[in-house]
Amino acid sequence: MRNSAVCQAGKIGTLGLAACVAVCSAILLALAPLAFSQERPYFVAYSHEMEEPGNLEVENYSAIGRPNGGNRFWGNTTELEYGVKAWWTTEFYLDSSSVANDSFVFTGFRWEHRIRPLAREHWINPVLYAEFENINGADKGLKEIVGHDGAGDLTDSNAIARQERKREIELKLILGSNFKGWNVSENFIAEKNLSNEPWEFGYAVAASRPLKLAASPRSCAFCADKFAAGVEMYGGLGDRHSFGLHDTSHYIGPAVNWASPRGFTLSFSPQFGLNDNSLARIYRFGVSYEVSQIFEKMKALTSGRRGNAQ
């Protein structure tokens, strides 16, 4: 991968970086076995479940919307999620944004860590989340809504919006519960711009369940156990100086995913704004693929090539 023309140091432009991510993702997917686990169909809320140690999940999520008085946008996030330990998952994000009648821009990166302090399953399972963000104002992935974020923040052109630098720390308390096939997840969010800005707050809540708990005895692509469905709601809670619901935005919508026999999980959610400060609609799409024991497979692949060369 280091010898790829698009990945050479000092030669990665906006489109080159996107091509590099696509090439690297394709190589990772080629190493994957045809095995998968049921994913939660959430786009903003996090469940308490962690990535399996040694596994790498490659994900791509999109948010599509149009603010009043603005152009339709496509916010894109490519994610690499790795299970370091049973209690520790880390994830790296690359963000980009495309706006109709405007341009495509790379908007930055994020690096998160999730720590699960309690190993066993409990009635309520807490997870601690910390993330560093280095993005700009053109970012439209809408991975969370905090403070007084609203539809009006999405109307500027990319040339203007990207001039705003956002180096931020984001903290979350994730609470999750599983019972009778249902998962219920609650996220409490606190975000701080490292410049002289107040703490901003937000939330996300979600619930989902597979359409059928028991796996089908026959092999089929569209059996009920391959689908999960639920609902997700999220929004801002103001900041340290004006905590509450005034001048904030909120969204709710159904969510569904399908785990294909080839190992891909496809997700979709139409989400609807609940007040005048929100976008009328956001359409979210996602695709993910889990590579089990990624480093062992890369080691075996490298050893096999060396053996063939001898």
C-alpha angles and dihedrals in degrees: 000000000000090000094055111122093228093050101052113126114263094016102079113114125174095278092036091057091050089050091048091053091049093050094047091047091051091052091049092049090051088061093053126107121227093259130107145164130227111269125209110250094232125129102181107014120074123216122216093249115112133211114267111259111267094014124119122204119200112203138175122192130183134194119198124189146131126225120214108271093013140089127266112268138199116207114194132193126186113196135194111194119188130186106224096172135350087263099037129063124174128194136190123203133197114195132199138168135208123192125192113249088009129063149282117256138177104236104190145267141282132203120198139181128198121197124192108200096188115061099193126068113262136178088264118021118199124208125186116219130194126176137178115209127196103178139129134236093265091070111120103169088112093207088162139002116222140163113353097335109156146162091271090067089065100058101079119100117256091248091059099035095050090061089072109088119207117194102170144165116220124194127188137184106209119197121187138177134185123199133154091350094309125118119202118188131185124187126191112195133201120179130184128190107219089228119077097296130127124250112273125208138207144155143216128194128181143167130193144162137189111255088236126019100202117069116243114258089224129062111255137150099218105037115140093250089064091065132072125186136184147129133268132197129181143157150141129294101195124248140282092284097044110022115180142055100303113120094358133125130232137187138192133181147145119266132200137176138187126210106212122213088244091063101257120126116210120197135189136179132172107204128194131210115240100203143022092269091062133078111262091236141358121195114204127194130181142179126186139175128190121218110200118219093353099183094048090053092047090049092049091047092050092047091050092053092049090050092052091049093056 
